[in-house]
Amino acid sequence: MKKIEAIIKPFKLDEVKEALSDVGISGITVVEAKGFGRQKGHTELYRGAEYVVDFVPKVKLEIVLEDAQVEAAVEAILKAAQTGRIGDGKIFVSPIEDAIRIRTGETGSDAI
């Protein structure tokens, strides 16, 4: 099993969710996040005063899936989330040792 963590622009969430659904991925966790990388922050104007917004709003997706589904899921996220501009995000893939469904006690692949 693997865990995919993808940090994307918020307005791309629906497109990514649809792309994942098209490749058979149904369970995802979505968390609102803020951060910056090369994009840094930006300046905004509020009541005539300029101020710097250090953290840019993002959305973090977490998906745990079978090893065989990873490549299709990553490709779906890449295609749906890409705008070609700085700040499109990142995708991280990590191994998962075990998963346990709390309701039934199922473990491993049965739990996801």
Phi and psi restraints in degrees (value plus and minus 20) as a CYANA .aco file:
   2 LYS   PHI    -152.7  -112.7
   2 LYS   PSI     138.3   178.3
   3 LYS   PHI    -138.5   -98.5
   3 LYS   PSI     107.8   147.8
   4 ILE   PHI    -125.2   -85.2
   4 ILE   PSI     107.2   147.2
   5 GLU   PHI    -136.2   -96.2
   5 GLU   PSI     103.3   143.3
   6 ALA   PHI    -144.9  -104.9
   6 ALA   PSI     110.2   150.2
   7 ILE   PHI    -128.9   -88.9
   7 ILE   PSI      98.3   138.3
   8 ILE   PHI    -152.2  -112.2
   8 ILE   PSI     150.8   190.8
   9 LYS   PHI     -92.5   -52.5
   9 LYS   PSI     118.6   158.6
  10 PRO   PHI     -76.7   -36.7
  10 PRO   PSI     -57.3   -17.3
  11 PHE   PHI     -92.2   -52.2
  11 PHE   PSI     -27.6    12.4
  12 LYS   PHI    -113.5   -73.5
  12 LYS   PSI     -23.6    16.4
  13 LEU   PHI     -77.4   -37.4
  13 LEU   PSI     -68.0   -28.0
  14 ASP   PHI     -82.4   -42.4
  14 ASP   PSI     -60.9   -20.9
  15 GLU   PHI     -83.9   -43.9
  15 GLU   PSI     -62.0   -22.0
  16 VAL   PHI     -86.7   -46.7
  16 VAL   PSI     -64.1   -24.1
  17 LYS   PHI     -79.3   -39.3
  17 LYS   PSI     -63.0   -23.0
  18 GLU   PHI     -84.9   -44.9
  18 GLU   PSI     -62.6   -22.6
  19 ALA   PHI     -83.6   -43.6
  19 ALA   PSI     -60.2   -20.2
  20 LEU   PHI     -86.4   -46.4
  20 LEU   PSI     -59.8   -19.8
  21 SER   PHI     -81.7   -41.7
  21 SER   PSI     -59.5   -19.5
  22 ASP   PHI     -83.2   -43.2
  22 ASP   PSI     -46.8    -6.8
  23 VAL   PHI    -119.6   -79.6
  23 VAL   PSI      -9.3    30.7
  24 GLY   PHI      72.2   112.2
  24 GLY   PSI      -6.3    33.7
  25 ILE   PHI    -115.7   -75.7
  25 ILE   PSI     101.6   141.6
  26 SER   PHI    -133.3   -93.3
  26 SER   PSI     -44.5    -4.5
  27 GLY   PHI    -127.0   -87.0
  27 GLY   PSI      97.2   137.2
  28 ILE   PHI    -157.3  -117.3
  28 ILE   PSI     133.3   173.3
  29 THR   PHI    -131.6   -91.6
  29 THR   PSI     114.2   154.2
  30 VAL   PHI    -139.8   -99.8
  30 VAL   PSI     110.5   150.5
  31 VAL   PHI    -148.9  -108.9
  31 VAL   PSI     112.7   152.7
  32 GLU   PHI     -94.3   -54.3
  32 GLU   PSI     115.2   155.2
  33 ALA   PHI    -157.7  -117.7
  33 ALA   PSI     145.0   185.0
  34 LYS   PHI    -154.3  -114.3
  34 LYS   PSI     124.6   164.6
  35 GLY   PHI    -196.6  -156.6
  35 GLY   PSI    -196.9  -156.9
  36 PHE   PHI    -176.3  -136.3
  36 PHE   PSI     133.6   173.6
  37 GLY   PHI    -156.0  -116.0
  37 GLY   PSI    -142.1  -102.1
  38 ARG   PHI     -85.9   -45.9
  38 ARG   PSI     -46.0    -6.0
  39 GLN   PHI     -84.0   -44.0
  39 GLN   PSI     -44.5    -4.5
  40 LYS   PHI      34.5    74.5
  40 LYS   PSI    -173.7  -133.7
  41 GLY   PHI    -124.3   -84.3
  41 GLY   PSI    -180.6  -140.6
  42 HIS   PHI    -171.5  -131.5
  42 HIS   PSI     144.0   184.0
  43 THR   PHI    -119.4   -79.4
  43 THR   PSI     124.8   164.8
  44 GLU   PHI    -150.0  -110.0
  44 GLU   PSI     141.8   181.8
  45 LEU   PHI    -130.2   -90.2
  45 LEU   PSI     107.4   147.4
  46 TYR   PHI    -153.8  -113.8
  46 TYR   PSI      96.4   136.4
  47 ARG   PHI      29.9    69.9
  47 ARG   PSI      24.1    64.1
  48 GLY   PHI      63.4   103.4
  48 GLY   PSI     -27.8    12.2
  49 ALA   PHI    -125.9   -85.9
  49 ALA   PSI     115.9   155.9
  50 GLU   PHI    -107.8   -67.8
  50 GLU   PSI     117.6   157.6
  51 TYR   PHI    -163.8  -123.8
  51 TYR   PSI     136.9   176.9
  52 VAL   PHI    -116.0   -76.0
  52 VAL   PSI     110.7   150.7
  53 VAL   PHI    -118.6   -78.6
  53 VAL   PSI      85.8   125.8
  54 ASP   PHI     -93.3   -53.3
  54 ASP   PSI     -58.9   -18.9
  55 PHE   PHI    -126.0   -86.0
  55 PHE   PSI     112.0   152.0
  56 VAL   PHI    -117.7   -77.7
  56 VAL   PSI     116.1   156.1
  57 PRO   PHI     -85.5   -45.5
  57 PRO   PSI     115.6   155.6
  58 LYS   PHI    -158.8  -118.8
  58 LYS   PSI     152.9   192.9
  59 VAL   PHI    -146.3  -106.3
  59 VAL   PSI     114.4   154.4
  60 LYS   PHI    -130.5   -90.5
  60 LYS   PSI     105.0   145.0
  61 LEU   PHI    -123.4   -83.4
  61 LEU   PSI     119.6   159.6
  62 GLU   PHI    -146.8  -106.8
  62 GLU   PSI     108.6   148.6
  63 ILE   PHI    -156.3  -116.3
  63 ILE   PSI     107.6   147.6
  64 VAL   PHI    -128.4   -88.4
  64 VAL   PSI     107.7   147.7
  65 LEU   PHI    -169.3  -129.3
  65 LEU   PSI     153.8   193.8
  66 GLU   PHI     -89.1   -49.1
  66 GLU   PSI     130.9   170.9
  67 ASP   PHI     -73.9   -33.9
  67 ASP   PSI     -57.7   -17.7
  68 ALA   PHI     -87.2   -47.2
  68 ALA   PSI     -41.2    -1.2
  69 GLN   PHI    -111.6   -71.6
  69 GLN   PSI     -31.3     8.7
  70 VAL   PHI     -79.9   -39.9
  70 VAL   PSI     -69.1   -29.1
  71 GLU   PHI     -80.6   -40.6
  71 GLU   PSI     -65.1   -25.1
  72 ALA   PHI     -84.5   -44.5
  72 ALA   PSI     -60.0   -20.0
  73 ALA   PHI     -86.6   -46.6
  73 ALA   PSI     -64.6   -24.6
  74 VAL   PHI     -82.6   -42.6
  74 VAL   PSI     -63.8   -23.8
  75 GLU   PHI     -81.9   -41.9
  75 GLU   PSI     -61.2   -21.2
  76 ALA   PHI     -83.1   -43.1
  76 ALA   PSI     -63.8   -23.8
  77 ILE   PHI     -84.8   -44.8
  77 ILE   PSI     -65.7   -25.7
  78 LEU   PHI     -76.1   -36.1
  78 LEU   PSI     -69.7   -29.7
  79 LYS   PHI     -87.1   -47.1
  79 LYS   PSI     -61.2   -21.2
  80 ALA   PHI     -98.0   -58.0
  80 ALA   PSI     -50.4   -10.4
  81 ALA   PHI    -112.2   -72.2
  81 ALA   PSI     -34.1     5.9
  82 GLN   PHI     -96.8   -56.8
  82 GLN   PSI     110.0   150.0
  83 THR   PHI    -133.9   -93.9
  83 THR   PSI     -37.3     2.7
  84 GLY   PHI      68.2   108.2
  84 GLY   PSI     -17.7    22.3
  85 ARG   PHI    -129.2   -89.2
  85 ARG   PSI     141.4   181.4
  86 ILE   PHI     -80.2   -40.2
  86 ILE   PSI     121.5   161.5
  87 GLY   PHI      72.7   112.7
  87 GLY   PSI      -8.1    31.9
  88 ASP   PHI     -82.4   -42.4
  88 ASP   PSI     -47.1    -7.1
  89 GLY   PHI     100.1   140.1
  89 GLY   PSI    -187.2  -147.2
  90 LYS   PHI    -162.2  -122.2
  90 LYS   PSI     137.9   177.9
  91 ILE   PHI    -147.0  -107.0
  91 ILE   PSI     110.4   150.4
  92 PHE   PHI    -140.0  -100.0
  92 PHE   PSI     117.5   157.5
  93 VAL   PHI    -141.6  -101.6
  93 VAL   PSI     106.0   146.0
  94 SER   PHI    -152.4  -112.4
  94 SER   PSI     134.2   174.2
  95 PRO   PHI     -95.3   -55.3
  95 PRO   PSI     128.1   168.1
  96 ILE   PHI    -137.2   -97.2
  96 ILE   PSI     106.9   146.9
  97 GLU   PHI     -92.4   -52.4
  97 GLU   PSI     -66.2   -26.2
  98 ASP   PHI    -177.6  -137.6
  98 ASP   PSI     140.1   180.1
  99 ALA   PHI    -157.2  -117.2
  99 ALA   PSI     121.2   161.2
 100 ILE   PHI    -152.7  -112.7
 100 ILE   PSI     105.1   145.1
 101 ARG   PHI    -102.7   -62.7
 101 ARG   PSI     100.3   140.3
 102 ILE   PHI     -82.2   -42.2
 102 ILE   PSI     -63.9   -23.9
 103 ARG   PHI     -80.5   -40.5
 103 ARG   PSI     -64.5   -24.5
 104 THR   PHI    -128.6   -88.6
 104 THR   PSI     -37.0     3.0
 105 GLY   PHI      64.1   104.1
 105 GLY   PSI     -17.6    22.4
 106 GLU   PHI     -80.6   -40.6
 106 GLU   PSI     129.4   169.4
 107 THR   PHI    -147.8  -107.8
 107 THR   PSI     147.6   187.6
 108 GLY   PHI      42.6    82.6
 108 GLY   PSI    -160.9  -120.9
 109 SER   PHI     -80.6   -40.6
 109 SER   PSI     -52.1   -12.1
 110 ASP   PHI     -84.2   -44.2
 110 ASP   PSI     -46.3    -6.3
 111 ALA   PHI    -100.2   -60.2
 111 ALA   PSI     -39.1     0.9
